[in-house]
């Protein structure tokens, strides 16, 4: 920051080529709250946003999005399993789930908790322990023209300081994008083919 009235240098934003996904550093009330809770370090957050239109009622989309069983179906490629907490059915406010999955050839455990819940409009899960320094995943649902728009806002911070930031930029952001897009594809297919 210049003491002579110059402009403040803004953090560099990394924008990946996709019309539905944006990676960026974000400073707003949600992430100020997350920082105050110790979830993130200020200015070191990678964020992915996805919007998925689904030809199904909002309540069905909401429930499928919080289904442990459907999540397992959508993560077959990583062998993900629920091993503690809520291990099947629909997760609720205040409940936790511990996932075990293989990422980059290493088996890892991650525990998340549902910290916000308002049926059928939104819920949020946050990491309580795992490989990330922190993450927060907001699931938002909007009824639009007889469709549901499901929006994900997934913010995470890698461990290992500058090395983690480099990993985010080189491959981790794209890897997380791919996992989320596959999850949303499975939710969309299940919602649109349900009786």
C-alpha positions in Angstrom: 0.0 0.0 0.0 1.4 3.4 -0.9 1.6 6.1 1.8 1.2 8.8 -0.8 -2.4 7.9 -1.8 -1.5 5.3 -4.4 -3.6 2.3 -5.0 -3.5 -0.9 -3.0 -2.0 -3.8 -4.9 -4.7 -6.5 -5.2 -4.0 -10.2 -4.9 -3.4 -12.0 -8.1 -6.5 -13.9 -9.3 -6.2 -17.2 -11.1 -9.1 -17.7 -13.5 -9.4 -21.1 -15.2 -11.0 -21.5 -18.6 -14.5 -22.6 -17.9 -17.9 -20.8 -18.2 -19.3 -22.4 -15.0 -16.3 -22.6 -12.7 -14.3 -19.8 -11.2 -11.3 -20.1 -8.9 -10.6 -16.9 -7.0 -9.5 -15.3 -3.8 -12.7 -14.0 -2.1 -13.2 -11.5 0.7 -16.7 -11.3 1.9 -18.7 -11.9 5.1 -18.8 -15.7 4.7 -15.0 -16.0 4.6 -14.4 -13.3 7.1 -16.5 -15.5 9.4 -14.5 -18.6 8.4 -11.2 -16.7 9.1 -12.5 -15.6 12.5 -13.3 -19.2 13.3 -9.8 -20.2 12.4 -10.8 -22.2 9.3 -8.7 -20.2 6.9 -5.7 -17.9 6.7 -6.7 -14.4 5.3 -5.9 -14.1 1.6 -5.0 -17.7 1.1 -8.3 -19.2 0.0 -9.0 -21.0 -3.3 -12.6 -21.0 -4.3 -14.6 -23.1 -6.9 -18.1 -22.1 -7.9 -20.4 -24.4 -9.9 -24.0 -23.9 -11.1 -25.9 -27.0 -12.2 -29.4 -26.7 -13.7 -31.6 -29.8 -12.8 -35.0 -30.7 -14.2 -36.4 -31.8 -10.8 -38.1 -30.3 -7.7 -35.9 -28.3 -5.3 -36.6 -30.7 -2.4 -35.5 -33.7 -4.3 -32.3 -32.0 -5.3 -31.6 -30.9 -1.8 -32.0 -34.4 -0.3 -29.9 -36.1 -3.0 -27.2 -33.5 -2.4 -27.0 -34.5 1.3 -27.3 -38.3 0.7 -24.3 -40.2 2.0 -25.2 -43.1 -0.2 -25.3 -41.0 -3.4 -22.0 -39.3 -2.5 -20.3 -42.7 -2.2 -21.8 -43.5 -5.7 -20.3 -40.3 -7.1 -16.8 -40.9 -5.8 -16.2 -44.5 -7.0 -13.0 -43.4 -8.7 -11.4 -42.6 -5.3 -12.9 -45.6 -3.4 -14.5 -43.2 -0.9 -16.4 -44.7 2.0 -18.2 -43.3 5.1 -16.4 -44.8 8.1 -17.7 -42.8 11.1 -20.5 -40.5 12.1 -23.4 -40.6 9.7 -22.5 -43.4 7.3 -25.7 -43.7 5.3 -29.0 -41.9 4.6 -29.5 -38.1 4.7 -27.1 -36.1 6.8 -28.7 -33.4 9.1 -27.6 -30.3 10.9 -24.9 -30.8 13.5 -24.0 -34.3 12.2 -20.6 -35.3 11.1 -19.3 -37.8 8.6 -15.7 -39.2 8.3 -14.7 -40.1 4.8 -11.9 -42.5 3.8 -10.7 -42.1 0.2 -7.6 -42.5 -1.9 -6.2 -39.3 -3.5 -2.9 -39.1 -5.3 -2.2 -42.7 -4.3 -2.5 -42.0 -0.6 -5.4 -43.2 1.7 -6.7 -40.2 3.6 -9.4 -39.6 6.2 -11.5 -36.4 6.4 -14.2 -35.4 8.8 -16.8 -32.8 8.0 -19.8 -31.4 9.9 -23.0 -29.8 8.8 -22.8 -26.3 10.3 -25.8 -24.6 8.5 -29.0 -26.1 7.3 -32.2 -24.6 5.9 -34.4 -27.0 4.0 -34.7 -26.8 1.0 -32.6 -23.7 0.3 -29.1 -24.3 1.6 -26.7 -26.3 3.8 -23.0 -25.9 4.6 -20.4 -28.5 5.5 -17.0 -27.6 7.0 -13.9 -29.7 7.5 -13.1 -30.5 11.2 -10.1 -32.7 10.5 -8.3 -33.9 7.3 -5.7 -33.2 4.7 -6.8 -29.6 4.0 -5.9 -26.7 6.3 -9.6 -26.0 6.0 -12.6 -26.1 3.7 -16.1 -24.8 3.6 -18.7 -26.1 1.1 -21.9 -24.2 0.6 -24.8 -26.0 -1.2 -27.4 -23.5 -2.5 -30.6 -24.3 -4.2 -32.9 -22.0 -6.3 -36.2 -22.8 -8.0 -36.1 -21.2 -11.4 -38.7 -21.7 -14.2 -39.7 -25.2 -13.1 -36.1 -26.2 -12.7 -33.7 -26.2 -9.7 -30.4 -24.5 -10.0 -27.9 -26.1 -7.6 -25.0 -23.9 -6.8 -21.8 -25.0 -5.0 -19.3 -22.6 -3.4 -16.4 -24.7 -2.3 -13.5 -22.8 -0.6 -10.4 -24.5 0.6 -6.9 -23.8 1.9 -4.1 -26.3 1.5 -1.5 -27.0 4.1 2.2 -26.4 3.7 2.2 -22.6 3.1 3.7 -21.6 -0.2 4.1 -25.2 -1.4 0.4 -25.7 -0.8 -0.4 -22.5 -2.8 1.7 -23.8 -5.7 -0.1 -27.2 -5.6 -3.4 -25.3 -5.7 -2.4 -23.4 -8.8 -0.8 -26.3 -10.6 -3.2 -29.2 -10.1 -5.2 -29.3 -6.8 -7.8 -26.8 -8.0 -8.5 -28.7 -11.2 -8.6 -32.0 -9.3 -11.2 -30.6 -6.9 -13.2 -29.1 -9.8 -13.3 -32.5 -11.5 -14.6 -34.3 -8.3 -17.3 -31.7 -7.8 -18.5 -31.8 -11.4 -18.7 -35.6 -11.2 -20.7 -35.4 -8.0 -23.1 -32.9 -9.6 -23.5 -35.1 -12.7 -24.6 -38.0 -10.5 -27.0 -35.9 -8.5 -28.5 -34.4 -11.6 -28.9 -37.8 -13.2 -30.5 -39.3 -10.1 -32.9 -36.3 -9.6 -34.0 -36.3 -13.2 -34.6 -40.1 -13.4 -36.4 -40.4 -10.0 -40.1 -41.6 -10.1 
